[in-house]
């Protein structure tokens, strides 16, 4: 797999959180370590003067700090914060707030783009709004954390709970849910040839670049997150797009996997897998 680009701030956090993050299906002992690490303080020089400026340049860096430190989370949440669910709005005061580790305890999150070049949005230092979403695929619901950057500082400004069917990528997410959980459906959702770049399944020390066919898919098929998953929405998506790029990002290991899909005759097909 390829490694995600980290800035200096993200590298610093990775060192602090090395014991905290867990992978899919992690043991209870790993979860206990994660809970202990959530109390890990920020570096001493950042306790009183908030975060280093570099951590606010990229949301990808900031959200790791926000999700892993309770003191910072309280400073960077706009209280009283509105939690909207349908027509109901609940205001939460600071003293009512409980630490929300967001995706730090699940091990990974997703990114969904319409085309590969849109991935550069994660490096856009002019970004003003990003939404972190917890998607409950089986329950047709989602929880959205609305972040905004004002005067160079990211803050959590609002939380929304709503039906998943209102998501711009609702149709693709419905497909993904079945693709990730149903092996027969997955096999029927493969292109005749799938471009592949990654580890050779017959040699752990060798890389492979080329094409694989559906009859050999079982040897390459990755384990995909299901049901309750996190997605970071950078705000550019087209529900009518016939192409989707799905990126699965690891938290503790800095790794990623990319799957590209194309809609043909109304059906989504996997056309590329990059590890």
C-alpha positions in Angstrom: 0.0 0.0 0.0 1.1 3.6 -0.5 1.7 5.9 2.4 -0.4 9.0 3.1 1.4 12.4 2.9 1.8 13.7 6.5 2.9 17.2 7.4 5.1 17.9 10.4 2.1 18.3 12.7 0.6 15.0 11.6 3.9 13.2 12.2 4.0 14.7 15.7 0.6 13.4 16.5 1.3 10.0 15.1 4.1 9.7 17.6 1.7 10.6 20.4 -1.0 8.3 19.2 1.1 5.3 18.3 -0.5 3.2 21.1 -4.0 4.7 20.7 -5.2 3.7 17.3 -6.6 0.2 16.5 -7.2 -1.6 13.3 -10.4 -3.3 12.1 -11.4 -6.1 14.6 -8.8 -4.9 17.2 -8.7 -6.7 20.5 -10.1 -5.4 23.8 -6.5 -4.8 25.0 -5.9 -2.5 22.0 -9.1 -0.6 22.8 -8.0 -0.1 26.4 -4.7 1.3 25.1 -6.6 3.7 22.9 -8.8 4.9 25.8 -5.6 5.5 27.9 -4.0 7.4 25.0 -7.0 9.7 24.6 -5.9 11.3 27.8 -2.4 11.9 26.4 -1.7 15.7 26.7 -0.6 17.9 23.8 3.1 18.8 23.8 3.7 21.1 26.7 4.4 24.2 24.6 0.9 23.9 22.9 -1.1 23.6 26.1 -1.5 27.4 26.6 -1.1 28.7 23.1 -3.4 26.1 21.4 -2.0 24.4 18.2 1.0 25.2 16.1 -0.1 27.2 13.0 0.9 24.3 10.7 -1.7 22.1 12.3 -4.5 24.5 11.2 -3.3 24.6 7.6 -4.6 21.2 6.6 -7.8 19.8 8.0 -6.3 16.3 7.7 -3.8 17.3 10.4 -6.1 19.3 12.6 -8.8 16.6 12.9 -6.3 14.1 14.4 -5.4 16.6 17.2 -9.1 17.4 17.7 -10.2 13.7 17.9 -7.4 12.7 20.4 -7.3 15.5 23.0 -10.2 16.5 25.2 -8.8 19.9 26.2 -8.2 20.9 22.6 -11.6 19.6 21.6 -13.3 21.8 24.1 -11.3 24.8 23.0 -12.1 24.2 19.3 -15.9 23.5 19.7 -18.2 26.5 19.4 -20.4 26.4 22.5 -23.3 26.2 22.9 -23.2 23.9 19.9 -26.3 23.0 18.0 -27.2 19.4 17.4 -29.9 19.3 14.7 -32.0 16.2 14.1 -34.9 16.8 11.6 -36.8 19.8 12.9 -35.4 19.4 16.4 -32.4 21.4 17.6 -30.7 20.7 20.9 -28.1 23.1 22.3 -25.2 21.6 24.2 -23.2 23.7 26.7 -19.5 23.2 27.3 -20.1 21.6 30.7 -22.5 19.0 29.1 -19.9 18.0 26.4 -18.3 14.6 26.5 -15.1 13.7 24.6 -15.8 12.4 21.1 -12.9 10.5 19.7 -14.7 10.4 16.3 -12.8 7.8 14.1 -9.7 7.3 16.3 -11.0 4.0 17.8 -12.1 2.4 14.6 -8.8 2.4 12.7 -9.7 3.9 9.3 -11.9 6.4 7.4 -13.1 6.8 3.8 -12.7 9.5 1.2 -14.9 9.5 -1.9 -14.1 11.5 -5.0 -15.5 11.7 -8.5 -12.1 11.7 -10.1 -8.5 11.0 -9.0 -7.3 14.6 -9.3 -9.8 15.7 -6.7 -7.7 14.0 -4.0 -5.5 17.2 -4.1 -8.3 18.9 -2.1 -6.9 17.3 1.1 -3.7 19.5 0.5 -5.7 22.7 -0.1 -4.7 25.2 2.6 -7.5 27.6 1.6 -10.3 25.1 2.5 -12.9 26.8 4.7 -15.4 24.0 5.4 -15.1 20.2 5.8 -17.6 17.7 7.1 -16.7 14.5 9.0 -19.5 12.0 8.6 -20.3 8.8 10.6 -22.4 6.7 8.1 -24.6 4.0 9.4 -25.2 2.1 6.2 -27.5 -0.5 7.5 -29.6 2.0 9.5 -29.9 4.6 6.7 -28.7 7.4 9.0 -25.6 9.6 9.4 -24.1 11.9 11.9 -22.3 14.9 10.5 -19.6 17.0 12.2 -19.6 20.4 10.5 -16.1 22.0 10.8 -15.3 25.6 9.6 -12.1 27.5 9.5 -12.2 31.2 10.5 -9.3 33.5 11.0 -7.0 30.5 10.3 -8.4 28.3 13.0 -10.6 25.1 12.5 -13.6 24.7 14.9 -16.5 22.3 15.2 -19.5 24.5 14.6 -22.5 22.2 14.4 -23.6 18.6 14.5 -26.4 17.2 12.3 -28.2 13.8 12.4 -30.2 12.9 9.3 -31.2 10.2 6.9 -28.5 8.7 4.7 -30.7 9.0 1.7 -30.1 12.7 1.7 -26.4 12.3 1.1 -25.0 13.4 -2.3 -23.4 9.9 -2.7 -26.4 8.0 -1.3 -26.8 5.8 -4.4 -23.1 4.9 -4.5 -23.0 4.2 -0.8 -25.9 1.8 -1.1 -23.9 0.0 -3.8 -20.8 0.0 -1.6 -22.6 -1.5 1.3 -23.6 -4.5 -0.7 -20.2 -4.7 -2.5 -18.4 -4.8 0.9 -20.6 -7.3 2.6 -21.8 -9.7 -0.2 -19.1 -11.7 -1.9 -21.4 -12.9 -4.7 -22.5 -9.4 -5.4 -18.9 -8.2 -5.3 -17.9 -10.8 -7.8 -20.6 -9.7 -10.2 -19.5 -6.0 -9.8 -16.0 -6.5 -11.3 -14.9 -5.2 -14.7 -13.6 -7.8 -17.2 -10.1 -6.5 -16.4 -9.1 -4.7 -13.2 -6.0 -2.6 -13.2 -3.9 -3.6 -10.1 -0.9 -2.2 -8.3 0.1 -3.7 -5.0 1.6 -6.6 -3.2 1.9 -9.9 -5.1 -0.3 -12.4 -3.2 2.2 -15.1 -3.9 5.2 -13.1 -2.7 5.0 -10.8 0.3 8.2 -9.0 -0.7 7.3 -8.4 -4.4 5.1 -5.6 -6.0 2.8 -6.3 -8.9 1.5 -4.0 -11.6 -0.8 -5.1 -14.3 -4.3 -6.5 -14.6 -6.3 -9.1 -12.8 -9.5 -10.8 -14.0 -12.6 -11.8 -12.1 -11.6 -15.5 -11.9 -8.5 -14.6 -9.9 -10.2 -11.9 -7.8 -10.4 -14.0 -4.6 -6.7 -13.9 -4.2 -6.6 -10.0 -4.3 -10.0 -9.1 -2.7 -9.3 -6.7 0.2 -11.2 -6.6 3.5 -13.5 -3.6 3.4 -15.1 -1.6 6.3 -18.8 -2.2 6.6 -21.9 -0.8 8.2 -20.6 2.0 10.5 -17.9 3.9 8.7 -16.4 7.4 8.8 -16.1 9.6 5.7 -14.4 13.0 5.3 -16.3 15.2 2.9 -14.2 18.0 1.4 -17.3 19.4 -0.4 -16.9 18.6 -4.1 -19.2 15.8 -5.4 -21.6 15.2 -8.3 -24.4 12.7 -7.7 -24.6 12.2 -11.5 -21.0 11.3 -11.9 -20.4 7.9 -13.6 -17.0 7.5 -11.8 -16.1 7.2 -8.1 -12.8 6.9 -6.4 -13.0 5.4 -2.9 -9.9 5.7 -0.7 -9.6 3.8 2.6 -7.1 5.6 4.9 -5.5 3.9 7.9 -5.0 5.9 11.0 -2.3 4.3 13.0 -0.3 2.9 10.1 -0.5 5.8 7.6 -1.5 3.4 4.8 -4.1 3.7 2.1 -6.0 1.6 -0.5 -7.8 3.0 -3.5 -10.6 1.5 -5.5 -12.0 3.1 -8.6 -15.5 2.4 -9.9 -17.2 3.2 -13.2 -20.9 3.0 -13.8 -21.8 1.1 -17.0 -25.3 0.5 -18.1 -26.6 1.6 -14.7 -24.3 -0.8 -12.8 -21.2 0.0 -10.9 -18.1 -1.9 -11.8 -14.7 -2.0 -10.0 -12.1 -1.0 -12.6 -8.9 -0.4 -10.5 -7.4 -1.5 -7.2 -4.3 0.2 -5.8 -2.7 -0.9 -2.5 
